[in-house]
Amino acid sequence: MSPNVKAIPLIVLGVLLNAAAQICLKKGLNAAGGMTLEVGPLFRLMLEPWVLTGLACYAVSVVVWLGALSLVQVNYAYPFLALGFLANALMARAFLGEAMTPMRWVALSVIVLGVGLQALSGRGN
């Protein structure tokens, strides 16, 4: 099995963790009632469980990403991060109730098509 194929699960996991981090951070902001730059509320925000979970997702995603980069060239792996747009949109819709317009679905389809073409260009490398 080629390194490119071996790296795909790690790349996808990294993308999903990154998108999950965004959702957790938003949920944390909502739970805390928003954000201010005052020390007390900012400190409380940083201790909000959803914010801590989001930061943990980011930390794990970095470790996973390093594993992926150990297998493939960065110019192969990096474009997959565009799938984060799709993952984030789907998670935001499912967990935050955010709306998706038809034009946004079209745009996400173009992104997925582009990432797919990019992945196919890496075969045999």
HELIX and SHEET records of a PDB file:
HELIX    1   1 PRO A    3  ALA A   32  1                                  30    
HELIX    2   2 VAL A   39  MET A   46  1                                   8    
HELIX    3   3 PRO A   49  LEU A   69  1                                  21    
HELIX    4   4 VAL A   74  ALA A   77  1                                   4    
HELIX    5   5 TYR A   78  ALA A   82  5                                   5    
HELIX    6   6 LEU A   83  LEU A   96  1                                  14    
HELIX    7   7 PRO A  102  SER A  121  1                                  20    
END                                                                             
